[in-house]
Amino acid sequence: MDHQEDRLQSCGVLRDQIRQKPEDTSATYILHAVLVHSGDNHPSNEYMLVYVRESTIHEVLEDVKSTDISDELRERLDEQRRMPLY
C-alpha cells in the first residue's frame, strides 16, 4: 500500500495528514467527481479524481446561473445534445 492509499480513510473521503502547521478548518476532502478521458490514439484511459475541501464545499459548489455559461460553451453543449447516442 502506498502513501496515497494510506491517506484514503474511506470511500470518497481524503484526510490531509501532512500539513506542516495546524489550520482552523478541517483538511478533509470529499470526492466530487471522477473524470475519464478515453484515449483516442492511445490504448489507455486517463482518470482524474476531483476532491473538494469539506470546509469550502458551500463556496465551490454553488448553483450555476445561465449567466455563468459563455455563449460559446452553450452552443457547444447544444450541438452535443443534438448528436445521436450510440
Buried (B, 14 or more C-beta within 10 A) or exposed (E): EEEEEEBEEEEEBBEEEEEEEEEEEEBBBBBEEEEEEEEEEEEEEEEEEEBBBBBEEEEEEEEEEEEEEEEEEEEEEEEEEEEEEE
